[in-house]
C-alpha cells in the first residue's frame, strides 16, 4: 500500500515538473525568441520530455504539448504561406516534419484528437504537413484497403462512431458571437437571413487580411464547417435510431439528404456563392475531415461528392477535384478518407468524372489524372456500373 502511494506521489510530481517545463517552453516560444528556435524545437521534441508528457498521467500532458505544437506552427506559418524557405526555415520545416512523423508513429491518437486546431494554423499550401496529421488513426484500428473492389464503407463497424475531438470546435463561432445564429438557423431555416449574411461575416477586416494573407477568416470557416457537420451527423443518427425504434425500414446504402436538408443547403449555398478563394478554403475545410473510418469521414465524404454531383458549373467540379488531387500528388502518407472519396469519384459512373472537360484539357493534365488514378487503385476511365454507389 505504501509503495502504491509513493508511486502515485512520484507520478504526480513528475507530471507537475513536466507541466512546469511545458509552460516555460511556451513562454520561450520561437515567435518571442526567434534566435532560440532550433534549440527550442530540440528541447520540446526530446524523448525525455515529449514522450513522458504524452504517455504519463492519463493524457493530462496532451493539452500542454498541443499548445507547444501550435506555438511552432504559428511561428512557421508566415514563412510557409509565402514559400519563403531560406536555409534556416527549410531546416526548421524538416525538423517539424520529423517531429510530426514521430507523433504519427508513436502517438497517433494525439494527432487524431487535436487535428482540428492544428489545421487551423497550418497554411493551405502545406499539404504534406497537413496530410501527416490527417493520416493518423487509432492504433487499435485496422484500416480497410481503400482499393478493395466494391468496398461498402457504410457497413464498417467504425463508420457510425464519432471521432474524439479535443479541440474547441465552436470556439471561433463563439468568438464572433455566431453560435446562437448557427443553432437558430439549423432549427428554423425558413425565413432566416443567416446564409445571406454569412459571406460578409466570413471576411476579415482589411488590416487583418493583410497580415493573414487571405481575405477570409479561415479558423471561423473551419469551425463553421465542422460544427454544422457534427450537428448534421447527430441529427442523422438520431433519426435512424428513432426509425429503428419504430421498426421502420432504413436504407443503409445511401444517406438520406432530406434528413439533413438544412445542413446540406448550407454547404450547397456556400460552394455556389463564394468566390474562387473562399470556395477553395471552404472545400479544404471539408477535406480536412476526410480521415480514418468514423461518422465524420463518412458524412463529409458524402458532402463533397454531393457538391460535385450537384454543381451547376464545371468550374466548381474542377475546384473540388483540385482540392482532392493536390493532397494525393504529394508524398505519402495519404488520409484513408481522402483515398476513399477520390476513388469513389473516379470510379462511380454517377459522377461522370472522366468525361469532364478539365480531365483532358491538356495531355499533361490527362496523364496526371491517369497516374493518380492508378496509384489510388482506380483505373483511368473505368467506371464501375454495378448499381452500387460504393457506400456513399
DOPA-246534 format. One record per residue (C-alpha): residue number from 1; x, y, z; residue in one letter. Coordinates in Angstrom, 3 decimals, padded with zeros to 6 digits. Layout:
N
NUM|X|Y|Z|A
...
***
This chain:
392
1|000.000|000.000|000.000|X
2|002.851|002.352|000.891|X
3|004.635|001.597|-002.395|X
4|001.473|002.320|-004.355|X
5|001.055|005.629|-002.534|X
6|004.699|006.576|-003.111|X
7|004.407|005.699|-006.783|X
8|001.285|007.834|-007.090|X
9|003.042|010.775|-005.416|X
10|006.077|010.391|-007.688|X
11|003.899|010.312|-010.812|X
12|002.123|013.465|-009.690|X
13|005.439|015.221|-009.023|X
14|006.800|014.198|-012.434|X
15|003.601|015.447|-014.050|X
16|003.956|018.828|-012.345|X
17|007.616|019.131|-013.331|X
18|006.788|018.345|-016.972|X
19|003.944|020.881|-016.894|X
20|006.340|023.499|-015.498|X
21|008.796|022.835|-018.328|X
22|005.954|022.975|-020.872|X
23|004.853|026.352|-019.518|X
24|008.440|027.610|-019.655|X
25|008.828|026.444|-023.269|X
26|005.560|028.205|-024.111|X
27|006.921|031.469|-022.697|X
28|010.153|030.969|-024.671|X
29|008.361|030.078|-027.931|X
30|010.101|030.907|-031.247|X
31|007.771|033.831|-032.019|X
32|009.172|035.602|-028.957|X
33|012.805|034.475|-029.200|X
34|013.495|033.529|-032.852|X
35|017.221|033.104|-032.215|X
36|016.425|030.177|-029.922|X
37|014.167|028.384|-032.439|X
38|016.381|025.379|-033.194|X
39|017.281|024.791|-029.553|X
40|013.609|025.195|-028.610|X
41|012.494|022.584|-031.159|X
42|015.170|020.157|-029.979|X
43|014.135|020.608|-026.353|X
44|010.374|020.188|-026.824|X
45|010.835|017.120|-029.061|X
46|013.412|015.422|-026.833|X
47|012.389|011.906|-025.844|X
48|012.739|012.603|-022.116|X
49|010.219|015.434|-022.418|X
50|007.832|014.766|-025.318|X
51|007.409|011.039|-024.728|X
52|006.879|011.404|-020.981|X
53|004.487|014.317|-021.414|X
54|002.352|012.320|-023.860|X
55|002.408|008.952|-022.069|X
56|002.036|009.806|-018.405|X
57|-000.858|010.556|-016.088|X
58|-003.948|009.768|-018.180|X
59|-003.158|012.134|-021.070|X
60|-003.075|015.191|-018.809|X
61|000.050|016.321|-020.635|X
62|-001.617|016.343|-024.057|X
63|-003.006|019.920|-023.869|X
64|000.459|021.191|-022.919|X
65|002.130|019.605|-025.931|X
66|-000.724|020.649|-028.208|X
67|-000.089|024.252|-027.170|X
68|003.628|023.882|-027.929|X
69|002.915|022.499|-031.405|X
70|000.540|025.402|-032.037|X
71|003.359|027.761|-030.996|X
72|005.636|026.063|-033.534|X
73|003.083|026.174|-036.367|X
74|002.282|029.837|-035.722|X
75|005.970|030.714|-035.905|X
76|006.392|028.802|-039.175|X
77|003.141|029.993|-040.775|X
78|004.276|033.308|-042.344|X
79|007.309|031.658|-043.950|X
80|005.404|028.617|-045.193|X
81|002.476|030.669|-046.501|X
82|004.765|032.801|-048.667|X
83|007.055|029.864|-049.556|X
84|009.943|031.817|-048.046|X
85|012.054|028.710|-047.453|X
86|015.509|030.090|-046.861|X
87|018.001|027.592|-045.440|X
88|017.151|028.194|-041.734|X
89|013.408|027.978|-042.425|X
90|013.899|024.865|-044.546|X
91|015.814|023.182|-041.716|X
92|013.104|024.183|-039.252|X
93|010.470|022.726|-041.573|X
94|012.370|019.431|-041.866|X
95|012.681|019.265|-038.093|X
96|008.963|019.932|-037.690|X
97|008.095|017.184|-040.168|X
98|010.298|014.714|-038.292|X
99|008.521|015.534|-035.038|X
100|005.143|015.003|-036.726|X
101|006.265|011.658|-038.159|X
102|007.377|010.528|-034.690|X
103|003.970|011.548|-033.339|X
104|002.234|009.738|-036.210|X
105|004.133|006.550|-035.396|X
106|004.184|006.640|-031.587|X
107|001.230|008.835|-030.574|X
108|-001.303|008.786|-033.443|X
109|-004.249|009.310|-031.085|X
110|-002.769|012.668|-030.075|X
111|-002.819|013.850|-033.704|X
112|-006.326|012.414|-034.156|X
113|-007.738|014.264|-031.165|X
114|-006.201|017.661|-031.983|X
115|-006.280|017.606|-035.791|X
116|-008.794|020.456|-035.914|X
117|-006.708|023.013|-034.014|X
118|-003.575|022.046|-035.962|X
119|-005.305|022.523|-039.334|X
120|-006.405|025.982|-038.184|X
121|-002.821|027.249|-038.078|X
122|-001.193|025.272|-040.914|X
123|-001.293|027.183|-044.239|X
124|-003.315|025.601|-047.037|X
125|-000.101|025.398|-049.089|X
126|001.490|022.961|-046.583|X
127|-000.277|019.942|-047.998|X
128|002.116|017.209|-046.893|X
129|002.338|018.532|-043.332|X
130|-001.444|018.530|-043.096|X
131|-001.645|015.068|-044.671|X
132|000.630|013.635|-041.979|X
133|-001.713|014.907|-039.267|X
134|-004.896|013.804|-041.052|X
135|-003.455|010.337|-041.779|X
136|-003.313|009.466|-038.081|X
137|-005.702|006.782|-036.860|X
138|-006.105|004.948|-033.521|X
139|-003.619|002.134|-033.025|X
140|-006.360|-000.369|-032.199|X
141|-007.977|000.186|-035.611|X
142|-007.179|-001.730|-038.778|X
143|-007.858|000.312|-041.900|X
144|-009.590|-001.458|-044.806|X
145|-007.744|-001.247|-048.119|X
146|-009.361|001.699|-049.987|X
147|-008.813|-000.031|-053.340|X
148|-010.828|-003.121|-052.348|X
149|-013.416|-003.692|-055.124|X
150|-016.972|-002.737|-054.124|X
151|-015.908|-001.754|-050.611|X
152|-019.027|-000.748|-048.653|X
153|-017.755|001.746|-046.129|X
154|-021.192|002.235|-044.579|X
155|-021.049|-001.388|-043.403|X
156|-017.814|-000.874|-041.459|X
157|-018.325|-001.078|-037.703|X
158|-016.360|002.133|-037.075|X
159|-018.166|004.242|-039.663|X
160|-021.083|005.032|-037.345|X
161|-018.865|006.091|-034.431|X
162|-017.946|009.769|-033.958|X
163|-014.241|010.573|-033.554|X
164|-012.960|012.078|-030.342|X
165|-012.090|015.748|-030.870|X
166|-010.362|017.548|-028.008|X
167|-010.045|020.860|-029.866|X
168|-012.520|023.678|-029.262|X
169|-014.633|023.185|-032.391|X
170|-017.058|026.059|-031.825|X
171|-014.525|028.439|-030.261|X
172|-014.269|030.668|-033.349|X
173|-018.068|030.784|-033.638|X
174|-018.375|031.937|-030.029|X
175|-015.594|034.480|-030.501|X
176|-017.545|036.065|-033.369|X
177|-020.866|035.674|-031.492|X
178|-022.235|033.449|-034.265|X
179|-023.012|030.195|-032.458|X
180|-026.527|031.248|-031.460|X
181|-027.243|032.314|-035.055|X
182|-025.979|028.979|-036.399|X
183|-028.084|026.980|-033.940|X
184|-031.149|029.063|-034.753|X
185|-030.621|028.561|-038.486|X
186|-030.308|024.792|-038.087|X
187|-033.543|024.672|-036.070|X
188|-035.596|027.152|-038.126|X
189|-034.102|027.775|-041.583|X
190|-037.340|029.152|-043.040|X
191|-037.136|032.915|-043.451|X
192|-033.655|033.075|-041.905|X
193|-031.186|035.635|-043.270|X
194|-028.252|033.619|-041.932|X
195|-026.959|032.405|-045.308|X
196|-027.347|035.801|-046.965|X
197|-025.319|037.478|-044.207|X
198|-022.738|034.715|-043.914|X
199|-020.450|035.658|-046.797|X
200|-019.723|039.050|-045.266|X
201|-019.167|037.584|-041.799|X
202|-016.528|035.198|-043.157|X
203|-014.406|038.103|-044.429|X
204|-011.600|039.605|-042.371|X
205|-011.139|043.351|-041.846|X
206|-008.627|044.715|-044.344|X
207|-005.823|045.154|-041.801|X
208|-006.215|041.559|-040.567|X
209|-006.454|040.272|-044.141|X
210|-003.122|041.917|-044.982|X
211|-001.452|040.082|-042.103|X
212|-003.176|036.727|-042.705|X
213|-002.550|036.708|-046.460|X
214|-006.200|035.921|-047.189|X
215|-009.447|037.862|-047.160|X
216|-011.209|035.080|-045.259|X
217|-011.308|034.119|-041.597|X
218|-010.025|030.557|-042.029|X
219|-010.489|029.412|-038.380|X
220|-014.081|030.688|-038.492|X
221|-014.758|028.835|-041.741|X
222|-013.199|025.633|-040.362|X
223|-015.258|025.947|-037.187|X
224|-018.480|026.582|-039.103|X
225|-017.987|023.607|-041.431|X
226|-017.159|021.084|-038.707|X
227|-019.773|022.355|-036.234|X
228|-022.603|022.149|-038.776|X
229|-021.331|018.752|-039.917|X
230|-021.354|017.449|-036.341|X
231|-024.916|018.680|-035.830|X
232|-025.995|017.018|-039.084|X
233|-024.385|013.694|-038.142|X
234|-026.031|013.756|-034.714|X
235|-029.409|014.522|-036.272|X
236|-028.976|011.803|-038.865|X
237|-028.094|009.207|-036.233|X
238|-030.997|010.325|-034.041|X
239|-033.372|009.929|-036.987|X
240|-032.034|006.446|-037.693|X
241|-032.365|005.471|-034.037|X
242|-035.962|006.703|-033.964|X
243|-036.720|004.843|-037.175|X
244|-035.239|001.643|-035.737|X
245|-037.278|002.034|-032.586|X
246|-040.391|002.407|-034.719|X
247|-039.449|-000.698|-036.721|X
248|-039.301|001.361|-039.898|X
249|-037.181|000.191|-042.778|X
250|-033.922|002.092|-043.272|X
251|-031.924|002.296|-046.459|X
252|-028.333|001.641|-045.366|X
253|-026.869|002.222|-048.830|X
254|-027.349|005.989|-049.099|X
255|-027.544|008.935|-046.791|X
256|-030.996|010.461|-046.808|X
257|-030.434|014.026|-047.953|X
258|-033.805|015.080|-046.621|X
259|-032.836|014.144|-043.060|X
260|-030.021|016.676|-043.166|X
261|-031.575|019.097|-045.625|X
262|-030.706|022.285|-043.753|X
263|-027.033|021.397|-043.362|X
264|-026.848|020.237|-046.971|X
265|-028.334|023.530|-048.140|X
266|-025.652|025.371|-046.146|X
267|-022.864|023.509|-047.959|X
268|-024.542|023.885|-051.352|X
269|-025.119|027.614|-050.862|X
270|-021.529|028.395|-049.913|X
271|-019.905|026.305|-052.637|X
272|-022.113|028.084|-055.178|X
273|-021.883|031.658|-053.902|X
274|-018.339|032.045|-052.586|X
275|-015.661|033.398|-054.900|X
276|-012.734|031.234|-056.019|X
277|-010.574|031.947|-052.963|X
278|-013.396|031.433|-050.488|X
279|-014.585|028.252|-052.208|X
280|-011.071|026.798|-052.122|X
281|-010.750|027.421|-048.377|X
282|-014.276|026.112|-047.811|X
283|-013.582|022.867|-049.699|X
284|-010.320|022.475|-047.793|X
285|-012.249|022.763|-044.527|X
286|-014.429|019.859|-045.698|X
287|-011.453|017.806|-046.921|X
288|-009.775|018.231|-043.514|X
289|-012.413|015.870|-042.111|X
290|-011.638|013.030|-044.551|X
291|-009.615|010.928|-042.126|X
292|-009.864|007.402|-040.692|X
293|-013.191|005.476|-040.664|X
294|-015.688|007.352|-038.482|X
295|-019.041|009.077|-038.837|X
296|-017.465|012.444|-039.699|X
297|-015.362|010.975|-042.512|X
298|-018.465|009.245|-043.875|X
299|-020.568|012.400|-043.750|X
300|-018.026|014.793|-045.247|X
301|-017.125|012.303|-047.972|X
302|-020.811|012.224|-048.862|X
303|-020.985|016.039|-048.793|X
304|-018.024|016.685|-051.080|X
305|-019.241|014.073|-053.584|X
306|-022.747|015.538|-053.395|X
307|-021.379|019.022|-054.118|X
308|-019.508|017.651|-057.134|X
309|-022.559|015.828|-058.482|X
310|-024.980|018.722|-057.959|X
311|-022.705|021.549|-059.138|X
312|-024.293|023.570|-061.925|X
313|-020.956|024.920|-063.175|X
314|-017.998|022.774|-064.148|X
315|-015.511|025.175|-062.533|X
316|-016.914|024.105|-059.147|X
317|-016.340|020.449|-060.021|X
318|-012.844|021.346|-061.177|X
319|-012.100|023.049|-057.861|X
320|-013.448|020.093|-055.866|X
321|-011.133|017.864|-057.889|X
322|-008.194|020.201|-057.319|X
323|-008.620|020.119|-053.531|X
324|-008.638|016.311|-053.530|X
325|-005.937|015.870|-056.163|X
326|-003.353|018.211|-054.659|X
327|-003.483|016.173|-051.451|X
328|-002.821|012.975|-053.406|X
329|000.094|014.061|-055.610|X
330|002.383|014.762|-052.638|X
331|004.403|012.022|-050.963|X
332|002.678|009.603|-048.619|X
333|001.003|009.221|-046.196|X
334|-002.466|009.989|-047.562|X
335|-005.547|010.034|-045.307|X
336|-007.778|006.979|-045.704|X
337|-010.932|009.064|-046.157|X
338|-009.278|011.111|-048.892|X
339|-008.413|007.960|-050.861|X
340|-011.892|006.510|-050.394|X
341|-013.516|009.714|-051.636|X
342|-011.299|010.153|-054.694|X
343|-011.654|006.505|-055.732|X
344|-015.432|006.829|-055.452|X
345|-015.343|009.999|-057.549|X
346|-013.364|008.499|-060.425|X
347|-014.989|005.038|-060.460|X
348|-018.678|005.693|-059.870|X
349|-020.475|006.457|-063.180|X
350|-022.836|008.777|-061.308|X
351|-020.153|011.468|-061.294|X
352|-019.179|011.082|-064.978|X
353|-015.677|012.143|-063.951|X
354|-013.662|011.097|-066.984|X
355|-015.980|012.928|-069.379|X
356|-015.439|016.290|-067.691|X
357|-013.567|018.757|-069.892|X
358|-010.953|019.588|-067.251|X
359|-009.730|015.972|-067.057|X
360|-008.392|016.074|-070.618|X
361|-007.867|019.786|-071.324|X
362|-004.156|019.113|-071.934|X
363|-002.076|015.932|-072.389|X
364|-000.098|016.678|-069.208|X
365|-003.273|017.057|-067.157|X
366|-004.766|013.864|-068.556|X
367|-001.565|011.974|-067.789|X
368|-001.545|013.341|-064.227|X
369|-005.117|012.193|-063.601|X
370|-004.395|008.743|-065.017|X
371|-001.248|008.397|-062.914|X
372|-003.027|009.356|-059.680|X
373|-005.976|007.107|-060.544|X
374|-003.664|004.108|-060.975|X
375|-001.803|004.825|-057.738|X
376|-005.139|005.021|-055.882|X
377|-006.316|001.724|-057.331|X
378|-008.909|003.230|-059.652|X
379|-008.188|002.646|-063.326|X
380|-008.405|005.698|-065.550|X
381|-011.680|005.967|-067.357|X
382|-013.009|002.740|-065.865|X
383|-016.362|003.388|-064.286|X
384|-017.848|000.585|-062.245|X
385|-021.500|000.347|-063.150|X
386|-022.780|-002.363|-060.831|X
387|-025.755|-000.478|-059.489|X
388|-023.958|000.332|-056.255|X
389|-022.630|003.640|-055.041|X
390|-019.627|002.477|-053.063|X
391|-021.394|003.070|-049.781|X
392|-021.969|006.805|-050.262|X
***
